[in-house]
């Protein structure tokens, strides 16, 4: 690794604070990651000394901030391996990015009887937009089931493919289980069956935990969100192959996405600008750029190796606890830095409250994956999700807190 883990932790001011008088152990990065000083300071510099609206001002600070904003688009393209910055659309988050595809590409290309294939692991953000589209168009949603080991059933997936299949939406890394899905194999099978099938990959978790190359993956669409990648809320990314974006109509109308407006008709800008109506999240985009610079300085391979070592450390520890059941793959090589588990005799909410008193922050509930919880046969789980700042002491604190919870709730 290019820098030691303790140095990484020192970059995050919140990790020097306490919760209920205990050193903060933050294990909810899967919901929203903490922010390093580099991100905080980059956003502060804009707000305190260089803020202006962009793209239209002819004065210096507007021109400078416009250049900085568009430079982030270039860095995002490089970060995920896109061919061009013109394939990068800024959205509010992954949810808006998926809704954009559903309402722009979907409303244009899907008709009654056409089929969408989703997986049983999907976050609600990659289910509900397609359900809304199905109500609007009459298209049909099919679902890839799970195997008993917490993987997608690829044999069942291939059986779902038909001449009516128009789009596949699949999560790269499950936010509830940590399972790394073989998206390359899924896309390859889809291409072999029908090259016209479009594939959207939800990379909200994968962009945080591993290196991503959308061209090698051959995804038509890839989405991720800034706040999980150590950046601010209110900013997300939609990647789309340029030829696909070019054939899509605008998602929203307004300023900055037009070439010329007349009451007799309007002409729109080329992608990505036609999909970015109104004043954008200027400061948040700068924050996203700082976050990407930060993780690239460390190296995504180094982050992935660090988190894999944490999984290798934590999994056997968790398995020694009586009544604790880890959901998802047992092989840590098939997972990203997420541990989702149940504790016999303890409701996840009760477990979470005891851990809170121990200074350990975890997420409890269905994790916006109700269909997945139903497939697992549980209503909710406890989820400990890692960041690059997580260390073995954090995991020891989690285990100690779970032992306390088991004693209190038994």
Secondary structure by P-SEA (a helix, b strand, c coil): ccccaaaaaaaccccccccccccccccccccbbbbcaaaaaaaaaaaccccccccccccaaaaaaaaaaaaaaaaaaaaacccccccccccccaaaaaaaaaaacccccccccbbbbbcccccccccaaaaaaaaacbbbbbbbbbccccccaaaaaaaaccccccbbbbbccccccccccaaaaaaaaaaaacccbbbbbbcccccccbbbbcccccccbbbbbcccccccccbbbbbccaaaaaacccccccccccccccccccccccccccccccccaaaaaaaaaaaaaaaaaacaaaaaaaaaaaaaacaaaaaacccccccccccccccccccccccccccaaaaaaaaaaacbbbbbcccccaaaaaaacccbbbbbbbcccccaaaaaaaaaaaaaaaaaac
